[in-house]
């Protein structure tokens, strides 16, 4: 555990500045020290990269010794905008296929309805929601939140808040 010595007015000012920075950067109304960059502030991929560069400049923080792949489920190494542009037509074709499949399923269900038997019930129970909206599988990562940015701003380098102990000085 790392000990960070800081005066209370400096810590309070840093917390307020970091919160205002994050509210401005993410467009949310409120931001707490526990707000996660991905889950609560909806920042991903290139947004996080740009935000951390701007944060490092504004608060003079050295992030060179940090391993951000531990803290974010996605990263600019996945392709970011280029990947989205390539995947867009594929996604449209896939959704079109699912729509045609769903319409066929509904037509078949209407044809089978007068002759419904327990053997035919699977047609009515089948749902495409699990295919259209699959539950995302997040890799096991540590969360990265606003409190970690405050601890980093106070230390001048990357520090996880849970690994830091603040000692208030006069």
Secondary structure, DSSP 8 states (H G I E B T S, - for coil): -EEEEEEHHHHHHHHHHHHHHHHHHH--S---TT-BTTTTT---HHHHHHHHHHHHHHHT-B-TT--GGGT-S--GGG-HHHHHHHHHHHHHHHHHHHHHHHHHHHHHHHHHHTT--GGGHHHHH--SHHHHS-----------BHHHHHHHHHHTB---GGGEEEEEE-
